[in-house]
Amino acid sequence: MADLSPADVARVRALVERADEQADEGEFEAALDLFEQALELLPEPWSAHAQAQTLLFSIADMQFLLEDFEASGDTYSALLASFESARAEPLPQLRLGQCLLEQGREAEALPHLQAVLKSAGEQAFRYEDPKYLEMARRA
């Protein structure tokens, strides 16, 4: 975590640890707040910090679990726009497609869901509501 003081590095790690504990206990609001606090400690641009990718994903995931699909979609979009390595993973794109679909934005969701189906196969959808795979299969 370049450009961070040792004290800030320790604060980020402590916040993430507490956030993970809260998430494990189903306390998604509390976890979201802690992940956001940790992200705020990173100097901008966040895209210069590998830790920011993990934090953005965690924030988006908590928003998704809280069914705040607009905020989650915005965060997944920022993640995908900022980190090339995130674009190589199917889950952020799957979640973005799900968020868009939940907002009634089917035309925007379709290419994301289809890209996941093409790159990762049906297995990427195995724990998801079947409606997402059905949407991805549309031609």
N, C-alpha and C positions, 0 to 999 in steps of 0.2 A: 504494500500500500504506500507507494511513493508519495512524497509531499505531505505525509501525515506525521505528526509528532508521535513518539512512542505512546504518549498518554492517549491521543486520539485513536491510535490503532487498538489499544486496550479497550477503550470505550466502545468502539465499533464491534469488536469481538464479544464483549459482554452483552451489548444490546442484541446482537444476533443470537447469542446463546439463550437469552431470556425469551426472545421472540419465538425461537424454535420450540422452547418448552411450552409457551402459551399456545402455539399452533397445535402441538401434540395433544394438548388438553382440550382442544376445540374452542379455544378463546381467540377467535380469528380477529376480532376488533383490536384486542390488546396486542396481538402479534403484529398486526398491520401498523399500529402506532409505533411500535418498537423498531420495525424494519424501516419505517420512514425516518425515524430519528437517526438511525445508523446511516442512512443515505445522505441525510443533511450534513453529516460530519465530513463527507468526502468533498474535496474542492472540485469546482467545475473546471473543465468539462468532465462530467461523469464518465463519458466514453473513454477517458484516459485511464480509468481504474477498473481492473478486472473484477474487483469486489462489487462494483456498481452493477455488473451484469447479474450477479447472484441476487443482489438486493432488489433490483427491478423485477426479476422473475418472482421473488418471494412476495413482493408487494402486489404484483399482478395476480398471483395465485391466491393471496388472502382476499383480494377484491372479488375474484371469481367465486371463491367459496362463500363469500358474503352476498353473492348474487348481484353485485354492483357491476353489471356487464359493460356499462358505458365506461366507467373508470378503468376497469380491468382491460378492456379493449384498447383504450388509450395508452395504458402502461405497456401492454404487449406490443403495440405499434412502436412505441418509443424504444423498447428493448430491441426489436427486430431492425429498426432503422439505425440504431447506434452500435450494434455489435454483430459483426459478420459471423462470429462463431455461433451466435444464437440462431441465425438463419439456417445453419446446418443441422439444427436439432428440430425434430418434428413437433415436440410438445408446445413450444411458444406459438407456432403457426396453427396448430390444432386449436389451442385455446383462443387465439384471435378469431378464428373462424366460428367457434362456438359463441363467443361474445357477440359477434356481428349477427349471427343467426338469432340469438336470443333478443336482439334489439329489432328484429324484423327486417334486417338488411341482408336478405338472402342472396341477392346478386353479388354483394361484396364478400359474403361468407364463402360462397361456392369455390372460388379459385384457391382459397386457403385450405379448405377441407380436401379438395381434389389433389392439391400438391402433397398433402400429408399421405393420402391414400397411395399416390404414385410413388413417393419416396420411401415410405415406411410400411406400406401395406395395411391390410385390414387389422393386423395385430395392434396397431396404434390406437384403434378404436375399441379394443376389447373391454375396457372398463367404463366406457362412456355410454350414454343413452344411445340406443340404436338409431335415433333420428339423425344423428350426425353422420354416421356411415351411410345411411340411405341418401342423405343430401350429397355426400361426396361421390356417390355412384351415379348421380345424374349426369347425363351427357349434354 
